[in-house]
Amino acid sequence: MKRIHIIKILLEHGEKLPLKETKKLYERLDVLDAKIHEMEEEYREIADALNSSGNKKKEQEA
């Protein structure tokens, strides 16, 4: 069983996490948030590039 599942079960049953564990989880969220942001930017850049080249092809065909 994953550690996060155990933590979830404990929290659902009213247990309090030690401050150290809570900090670790928030730090992990920060790392994941930064990765997601970076990937979203790359996604938009690729989508924009593909959309702009698709629009040029359509204009040339018209």
Secondary structure by P-SEA (a helix, b strand, c coil): ccaaaaaaaaaaacccccaaaaaaaaaaaaaaaaaaaaaaaaaaaaaaaaaaaaaaaaaaac
